[in-house]
Amino acid sequence: MSILDKVIGIIAEQALLETSDVTENSTLEELGIDSLGLIECIFAIEEAFDITVPFNANEPTKGDFDISNVKAITGGIERLIAEKTG
């Protein structure tokens, strides 16, 4: 399973959607994920990939982790995994 497929699965689960409803260009807002849902997505991503996401719930659009859409989130996860494995 690719990182993108795993991310889509996590986000679909949090949004109570089918994975087919989530594309790499979907925004969390379009999927109906609110701020609490976003935090739950971040926790699920951290657990699934054994990474720590640099994310501030008080300022979700600021920082190094782009949450603008599913593709951006996947890219951020790939970068964190690469940094971790060094």
Rosetta blueprint (number, residue, H / E / L):
1 M L
2 S L
3 I H
4 L H
5 D H
6 K H
7 V H
8 I H
9 G H
10 I H
11 I H
12 A H
13 E H
14 Q H
15 A H
16 L L
17 L L
18 E L
19 T H
20 S H
21 D H
22 V L
23 T L
24 E L
25 N L
26 S L
27 T L
28 L L
29 E L
30 E L
31 L L
32 G L
33 I L
34 D L
35 S H
36 L H
37 G H
38 L H
39 I H
40 E H
41 C H
42 I H
43 F H
44 A H
45 I H
46 E H
47 E H
48 A H
49 F H
50 D L
51 I L
52 T L
53 V L
54 P L
55 F L
56 N L
57 A L
58 N L
59 E L
60 P L
61 T L
62 K L
63 G L
64 D L
65 F L
66 D L
67 I L
68 S L
69 N L
70 V H
71 K H
72 A H
73 I H
74 T H
75 G H
76 G H
77 I H
78 E H
79 R H
80 L H
81 I H
82 A H
83 E H
84 K H
85 T H
86 G L
